[in-house]
Amino acid sequence: MKKLHISVDARGAGQGKTRTGIYPMLHTLAASNTPTLIVVPSQLLQEQYCVDNPKLNIRKINSAIDTGTGLNVTAEILQAMGHREPMLIITEEAFRRTLISWDIKNDYSLIIDEAINPYSLEELSIDPKIALQLDNVFALEEQPAAWAKFDVELKPELDRMVAQGEITLNNANSFQPRDWTSLKRTTLDSSSIFDESYQWRRLLNPNSRLWVTWADWEKIRTGDTREIALACELDASMLMGWIQVHIAAAAFETTFMSMWLKANGLSYVTKVKFTPHTQSPVFHMPDNKFSWSKYRRNQQPSVLPEFYRYVESKLQGAQCLVVRNNDEASAKLSNEIKLTHNVHGMNNYSSHTAVCLSTALKPSWTFNLFLKQRCTDAGIAEAQIDSFISRSFASYMFYQILMRSALRVEGNKQPVHCFILDTEVALGLCDYFDSSAQVNTVQLFSLKALEPTPRMKSKIAMTPAERQKRYRSNKSRLAQMKNSGS
């Protein structure tokens, strides 16, 4: 197998990764008759590539284009690549869905504009007809040692103690292993009932690698119809087999895509490193540590209106770019422009000098546990995992949104104000800008609604060392409970 070559251009947003990096590369590849597949995050960027490069024969494929062939987007892509069309541009979503054979990839160069997020969590209720088939569809790639120990040493005794009323079921469940392991799938026939569900078709996409906890594997194994959670990871083979792979993504080391490559043993070379932006926005953030999550949003509905009143007092009628949760409609700014969370290609807001980032972005406890495990697999130091997840999950998206403003204009002298609720996310966002430029550019605010609220004790995602310590503690606790009951 030939050696995979992955190069990365990590220059900041607006610093020329596309125009002075990818575009010249495309002309070189076209001159050498090297077929090329370009992957971008939006149809807007597809259009931009074609407009900016009229001399290149770039074929655009997406769901908005009716070619008259009757083929869907995936089939259209495979047909075009099968004919070795010289240059294709597709969306990231289409790339995720399309299983491209190795013989085709061997003839193509792959260019990815903007980092792909390889991780997601699917929580779904199981149709009884599907539940009965799941154990025939899935098998474990490898059973974690903690699972085997639990099944042999702890579970039989826990089942006995629950049956005899010595402990509650919830207490027994607290002993379950928290490790995730990946699943392997069988080939389904074309008449499979899984084809009736869009969600299952997406989960069974060969480009996805599925992960499961012990508790949810038990549901799969026994045909349980209760809700299960599956962590989805792009299969690393998607980047294998190409002549070369080039990724253009600002601050690539802070993305989940960089972690994904490392966790799967794929090396890359950063050709151009990220340099923090010289102009820093004026950050408006809470004066005390505050975590803005879906839980907070539901428990403290007065936070957002009060936060917006603070923003309005600073704006004094000026227009503001804002992003918020899609289901949040209870509060708005009086002079706002609402943006979507995918802003790639939206470069017509560079005259704006105020951005309000009010979206609550936190991974659920279940998803966070999975991400921590993959961070460990990628070799990220234990002390850095929490901040890495926060920055990759939320700060990086907010950075891309913030860079739609006047900060994108080289030499801009106008102060740009950034309003944000979550202090951890705000601190992660600060890392993308020169620290020396941040002197006197942080304005702290206090809101009555931000006072701490009581909440239930939350579960904490653990490192391997902590899981081993927990296992020993659980085993000792179980022995004590057994002795006290005898």
Secondary structure, DSSP 8 states (H G I E B T S, - for coil): -----EEEE---TTSSIIIIIIHHHHHHHHHTT--EEEEES-HHHHHHHHHH-TTS--EE--TT---SS---HHHHHHHHHHTT-SEEEEEHHHHHH----HHHHTT-EEEEES----EEEEEE---HHHHTTHHHHEEESS--HHHHHIIIIIHHHHHHHHHTTSS-HHHHHTTS---EEEEEE----TT-GGGG-HHHHHHT-TTEEEEEEHHHHHHHHHT--S-EEEEEEE-GGGGSSSS-EEEE-TTGGGSHHHHHHHHTT---EEEE----BSS--EEEEESS-----HHHHHH-TTHHHHHHHHHHHHHTT--EEEE--TT--S---TTEEE--S--TT--S-TT--EEEE-------HHHHHHHHHHHHHTT--GGGHHHHHHIIIIIHHHHHHHTTSGGGSTT--S--EEEES-HHHHHHHHTTB-GGGGTT-EEEE--GGGS------------HHHHHHHHHHHHHHHHHHHHHH-
